[in-house]
Amino acid sequence: MAKRRALQVGSTIKRELQNRLARGFADPRIKGMITITRVEMTEDLSIAKVFVSIMPEDQENITMHGLKAAGKKIRHDVASRIRIKEMPKLVFTVDQGLHEQKKIMNLLNKDRLDREARQAANESRDIAEEPQA
């Protein structure tokens, strides 16, 4: 039962955080496109770990600094929009899973390009070795 409740609360918090992000912030450090990828709750519902993706990547550090600084204000804003006995503490973290996916996609793309280049080189060599009539 506790796990189900944690999932429900996490989903509700994620939705309200997305709504809050859509309204924007006065803090100039919070820039770029911020996406909440998931929210993980502790079993006692005291902490919500908020995973975010920030584009462009060069804005990640400064935006995370701004989000952490605005954490109490964001928590208050979200708490005013949902019905919950005690609003959990929000802990913002960059979703590293997206970085890993990007690395894998880049490696796969590089491998494909290398394979195509080898195939083209083999084909051109085969054409050059064909006997002339």
N, C-alpha and C positions, 0 to 999 in steps of 0.2 A: 504494500500500500504506500509506503514512504517513497519508494522509487517512482511510482506512478505520479504521486503528488509533486515530486521534484521535477519530473518531466513537464507537468502541466504548468507549474510556476515558471520554469525556465522558458517555456514557449511563450507565455504571456509577457514575461520581461523582455524577451527578444523582440516581440512585436512592438511593444511600447518604446523600446530603445530605437528601433528603426524609425518609428514615427517621430521621435525626438530628434534624431539625426537629420531627418528630412526638413525640419524647421530651421536647422543651422545653429551656429554658435557665434557669440560675439568675440570669442577668443581667436585672434588672428593665427595662432599656431595650429588650429584645427582646420586643415586644408585637404583638398583632394577629395576623391570619392571614397567614402568609408562604408564598408559593408559588414554587417554583423553576420558572421558565418554560423556561429552556434553559441549557445549559452549552456554551461554545465553547472548544475547546482550541487552543493554538498547535501548529504542526506538530511541534516538538521535545518536546511534552508537558510543558513546564516550567511553564506557566501555564494555569489553568482560569478563564475569565471566567464567573462565575455570575450570571445574570440573575434577579432576583427581583421579585415583585409583592407589595406589602404593603397590606393593607386593615385598618383605614380609612386613607385617604391622609394624614390629619393625623399619623399615627404614623410615616410614612416616614423622616423625617430621624433621629429618635432611634433607630429600629430599625436603620437602616443603620449608624449610629454603633456600636451594640451589636454588630452582626454583624461589622463590621470589627475591633472590639476583640477579639472572641472568635475571630477567623479562625484563629489558630494552634491553639487548642484544638479547633475544629471540624475543621481539617485533620488533626490527630493522631487524633481519633476516627474519621474516615472512613478514614484510612490503616490503622487497625487492623482494619478490616472488609473491605478489599479487597486482592487480591494484585496489587501493582504494584511495579516495581523502585524507582521514586522518585515519591513523591506530589507532584503539581504544587502550586504556590502557588495559593491560592484568592483571587480578586479579585471581591468582591461589587459589583454595580451594579444600580440600579433599571431595570427593563425599561420603557423609554419608549414602546415600541410599544403597550402597553396604554393609556397616557395618550392617545396619538394616536387609537386606536380609540374611546376614550370621547368625545374631542372631535368626531370625525366623526359618531358616533351622536347626540350632542347637537345638532349642526348639522342632521342629517337630520330629527330629531324636530321641531326648531324650524321647519324648512321645511315639514314636513307640517302642523303646527298653523297656520302662516300661510296655507297653501293652503286648508285647511278653513275658516278664518275668512273668507277672501275669498269662497269658494264660498257660505258661509252668508249673507254680506252681499249677494251678487248674487242669491241666491234670494229673500231677504226684499224686496229692491228690486223684483224682477220681480213678486212677489205684490202689492206696493203699487201698481204701475203698471197692473195688469190693470183693464180697464173694469168698473165696477159694473153689474150688470144690473137 
